[in-house]
Structures are given as C-alpha cells and as structure tokens.
Amino acid sequence: MEELQSTDILEREILEDARKKAQRILKIADDTIKAKSDEWEKKTTALLDELEKKYAEQSRLAVYEIMAVLPLDKRRAKAQLIEELLDSAVKHWYGRLSRRQALDLVQRELAKRLAVCEVCADSEAKQGIHVATHSIERAEAQAIVQAVLPGASCIIEEMPSAAVYPELVLENRDVRIHASIGKTVDYYTNEKRAELIEALLGSVESAGEGTPC
C-alpha cells in the first residue's frame, strides 16, 4: 500500500515539474514573440517615417519643377495663341478680298519696286522680260506687267512654290523683282506686330466680356 502511494506521489511530482517547465517555456516564447513584435513595430514605424519623408521630398521637388516650368509653358502657350490669332486674322482678311483686289495688291507691289529700280524704264530693257508666277493665270500676269510696264515683251511661266498667296517674279538681264502678297503680309505682321497684337487681343477680350458665364 505504501509503495502505491509513493508511486502516486512521484507521478504527481513529475507532472508538476513538467507543468512548471512547460509554463516557463511558454512564458519565454511569449516574451520572445512580444520582443520581436516590438522590434518589428519599431522598424516598420521607422521605415514608414523614412518613406513618408522620401515621398514628401519627391513631391516637393516635383511641385518645384512644375512651378518652375509653368511660367515658360504659359508664355509659350500665349505666344502660340497670338500666332494663331494673327494667322487666322490674315486668312480672314485675304478670304474677304475679291480676285481683282488680290491682283491689284500684287500689281502695286510690283509698281513700287519698279519705281525704286529704273533699269526697266527704257524700251530695250522692256524686251525679253521673264515672268514667273504662282497662283496667277497667264492672262492676269500679262495684264499686270502691261499695267506697270506698257509695251513690255515678256515670257510668262508658272513657277513651283509653297507660298500661300499669289506672287510674281519679274526678271531681265539686270534685275530680279519679287512682288508677293505674302511679303506684304510678312512686312505688316513684323513691322506692325505690336499694333496688330494689341488690336487682336483687345477684340478677343471685348468678345469675352460680352459672353455670358
């Protein structure tokens, strides 16, 4: 009977010892997990802070670059708008001209240049004149030449050109004279550019004021 009791006591002691050891192991494991969790939380927080600072700096630099480029882009956009307005205004003006008015412009340009250059004034110089045209019919060119150089003898042919407007080139052995609506347009859009832009922008602003929101 005593031997059975001794065995029961020993078994209980062994179980109690094992339970205590298991509790110590579980506590160590819990402490280790908690320590690792705290360590990872600190690392994660530090990493997130670093990333936030990094992206905040990148965002600041991006905004700075955008703001630095923006004024230049605005100036380019304004310059492009002005060019488009000028081009549109010129095309609108030319579109309202009759054919006779357009040819009169070429004729006046040719007459002005011939007035400065007197080498075609004598009858000999009026012979053998070569005339090249773009967007001007042969009969129209003949009429223009006869109007500015009565009695002139000329050979007329069409020339290849990328010009938008009619043009005429008169040439003899001494001179070469170019009369073109395009050159007239270029002169006014360059020499009178400020006045044209002021008039155009004033028209645009006035139109904008009358537009309901």
C-alpha positions as CSV (number, residue, x, y, z in Angstrom):
1,M,0.0,0.0,0.0
2,E,2.8,2.4,0.9
3,E,4.5,1.5,-2.4
4,L,1.4,2.6,-4.4
5,Q,1.2,5.8,-2.5
6,S,4.9,6.5,-3.2
7,T,4.3,5.9,-6.9
8,D,1.3,8.3,-6.9
9,I,3.3,11.0,-5.2
10,L,6.3,10.5,-7.6
11,E,3.9,10.7,-10.6
12,R,2.3,13.9,-9.3
13,E,5.8,15.4,-8.7
14,I,6.9,14.5,-12.2
15,L,3.7,16.0,-13.7
16,E,4.0,19.2,-11.6
17,D,7.6,19.6,-12.6
18,A,6.7,19.1,-16.3
19,R,3.8,21.6,-15.9
20,K,6.2,24.2,-14.4
21,K,8.8,23.6,-17.2
22,A,6.0,23.9,-19.8
23,Q,4.9,27.2,-18.2
24,R,8.5,28.5,-18.3
25,I,8.9,27.5,-21.9
26,L,5.5,29.2,-22.8
27,K,6.5,32.4,-20.9
28,I,9.9,32.5,-22.7
29,A,8.1,32.0,-26.0
30,D,5.6,34.7,-25.2
31,D,8.3,37.1,-24.1
32,T,10.3,36.4,-27.3
33,I,7.3,36.9,-29.5
34,K,6.5,40.2,-27.7
35,A,10.1,41.4,-28.0
36,K,10.2,40.5,-31.7
37,S,6.8,42.2,-32.3
38,D,8.0,45.4,-30.5
39,E,11.2,45.3,-32.6
40,W,9.3,44.8,-35.9
41,E,6.8,47.5,-34.9
42,K,9.7,50.0,-34.3
43,K,11.4,49.0,-37.6
44,T,8.1,49.3,-39.5
45,T,7.4,52.7,-38.0
46,A,10.9,53.9,-38.8
47,L,10.6,52.6,-42.3
48,L,7.2,54.3,-42.8
49,D,8.6,57.6,-41.4
50,E,11.5,57.3,-43.8
51,L,9.2,56.6,-46.8
52,E,6.9,59.4,-45.9
53,K,9.9,61.8,-45.7
54,K,11.2,60.5,-49.0
55,Y,7.9,60.8,-50.9
56,A,7.3,64.2,-49.3
57,E,10.6,65.4,-50.6
58,Q,10.0,63.9,-54.0
59,S,6.5,65.6,-54.0
60,R,8.1,68.9,-53.0
61,L,10.7,68.7,-55.8
62,A,8.0,67.7,-58.4
63,V,5.9,70.7,-57.4
64,Y,9.0,73.0,-57.6
65,E,9.8,71.7,-61.1
66,I,6.2,72.1,-62.3
67,M,6.1,75.6,-60.9
68,A,9.4,76.5,-62.5
69,V,8.4,75.2,-65.9
70,L,4.8,76.6,-65.7
71,P,5.6,80.2,-66.5
72,L,7.6,79.2,-69.5
73,D,4.8,76.9,-70.7
74,K,2.3,79.8,-70.2
75,R,4.5,82.1,-72.2
76,R,4.8,79.5,-75.0
77,A,1.0,78.9,-74.9
78,K,0.4,82.7,-75.1
79,A,2.9,83.1,-78.0
80,Q,1.3,80.2,-79.8
81,L,-2.2,81.7,-79.3
82,I,-1.0,85.1,-80.6
83,E,0.5,83.4,-83.7
84,E,-2.7,81.5,-84.3
85,L,-4.8,84.7,-83.9
86,L,-2.5,86.6,-86.3
87,D,-2.6,83.8,-88.9
88,S,-6.4,83.5,-88.6
89,A,-6.8,87.3,-88.9
90,V,-4.6,87.3,-92.1
91,K,-6.5,84.4,-93.6
92,H,-9.8,86.1,-92.8
93,W,-8.7,89.3,-94.4
94,Y,-7.4,87.6,-97.5
95,G,-10.6,85.5,-97.8
96,R,-12.6,88.7,-98.0
97,L,-10.6,90.0,-100.9
98,S,-12.0,89.7,-104.4
99,R,-9.8,88.3,-107.1
100,R,-9.3,91.8,-108.6
101,Q,-8.3,93.2,-105.2
102,A,-5.7,90.5,-104.7
103,L,-4.2,91.0,-108.2
104,D,-4.2,94.8,-107.5
105,L,-2.1,94.2,-104.4
106,V,0.5,92.2,-106.5
107,Q,0.4,95.0,-109.1
108,R,1.0,97.7,-106.6
109,E,3.9,95.8,-105.0
110,L,5.5,95.3,-108.4
111,A,5.0,99.0,-109.3
112,K,6.6,100.2,-106.0
113,R,9.6,98.0,-106.6
114,L,10.0,99.1,-110.3
115,A,9.7,102.8,-109.1
116,V,12.8,102.2,-106.9
117,C,14.6,100.4,-109.7
118,E,14.7,102.3,-113.0
119,V,16.5,99.7,-115.1
120,C,13.3,98.6,-116.8
121,A,12.4,102.2,-117.8
122,D,13.9,102.2,-121.3
123,S,12.4,100.3,-124.2
124,E,15.3,98.0,-124.7
125,A,15.1,96.8,-121.0
126,K,11.4,96.0,-121.6
127,Q,12.2,93.4,-124.1
128,G,12.9,89.7,-123.2
129,I,11.5,90.0,-119.7
130,H,10.9,86.7,-118.0
131,V,7.9,86.5,-115.6
132,A,7.3,83.6,-113.2
133,T,4.0,83.3,-111.4
134,H,2.4,81.4,-108.6
135,S,-1.5,81.3,-108.3
136,I,-1.7,83.9,-111.1
137,E,-3.1,83.0,-114.5
138,R,-1.1,83.8,-117.6
139,A,-3.6,86.5,-118.8
140,E,-3.7,88.0,-115.3
141,A,0.1,88.2,-115.2
142,Q,0.2,89.7,-118.7
143,A,-2.3,92.4,-117.6
144,I,-0.2,93.2,-114.5
145,V,3.0,93.6,-116.5
146,Q,1.4,95.7,-119.2
147,A,-0.1,98.0,-116.5
148,V,3.3,98.7,-114.9
149,L,5.5,98.4,-118.0
150,P,3.4,99.3,-121.0
151,G,4.8,97.8,-124.2
152,A,6.9,95.3,-122.4
153,S,7.6,91.9,-124.1
154,C,7.7,89.1,-121.7
155,I,7.7,85.3,-121.4
156,I,5.3,84.1,-118.7
157,E,5.5,80.7,-117.0
158,E,4.3,79.2,-113.8
159,M,6.8,78.5,-111.0
160,P,6.7,75.9,-108.3
161,S,6.1,77.5,-104.9
162,A,4.9,76.6,-101.4
163,A,3.6,80.2,-100.9
164,V,0.0,80.5,-99.7
165,Y,-0.7,83.8,-101.6
166,P,-0.2,84.8,-105.2
167,E,3.2,86.0,-106.2
168,L,5.0,87.2,-109.3
169,V,8.7,87.4,-110.1
170,L,9.9,89.7,-113.0
171,E,13.4,89.3,-114.3
172,N,15.6,90.6,-117.1
173,R,19.3,90.7,-117.7
174,D,19.9,93.3,-115.0
175,V,17.3,92.8,-112.2
176,R,15.0,90.3,-110.5
177,I,12.0,91.8,-108.8
178,H,9.6,89.9,-106.5
179,A,6.1,91.0,-105.9
180,S,4.0,89.0,-103.4
181,I,1.1,89.3,-101.1
182,G,2.9,87.1,-98.8
183,K,5.8,89.6,-98.5
184,T,3.3,92.3,-97.8
185,V,1.7,90.2,-95.1
186,D,5.1,89.4,-93.6
187,Y,6.0,93.1,-93.5
188,Y,2.9,94.1,-91.6
189,T,3.0,91.2,-89.2
190,N,6.6,92.0,-88.4
191,E,6.7,95.8,-88.6
192,K,3.3,96.4,-87.2
193,R,3.2,93.4,-84.9
194,A,2.6,95.3,-81.6
195,E,-0.3,97.2,-83.0
196,L,-1.8,94.1,-84.6
197,I,-1.5,92.1,-81.4
198,E,-3.0,94.9,-79.3
199,A,-5.9,95.1,-81.7
200,L,-6.4,91.4,-81.8
201,L,-6.2,90.8,-78.0
202,G,-8.4,93.8,-77.5
203,S,-11.0,92.3,-79.8
204,V,-10.7,88.9,-78.0
205,E,-11.1,90.5,-74.5
206,S,-14.1,92.5,-75.7
207,A,-15.7,89.4,-77.1
208,G,-15.1,87.6,-73.9
209,E,-16.7,90.3,-71.8
210,G,-19.9,90.0,-73.8
211,T,-20.1,86.3,-73.4
212,P,-22.5,85.1,-70.6
213,C,-21.0,82.8,-68.0
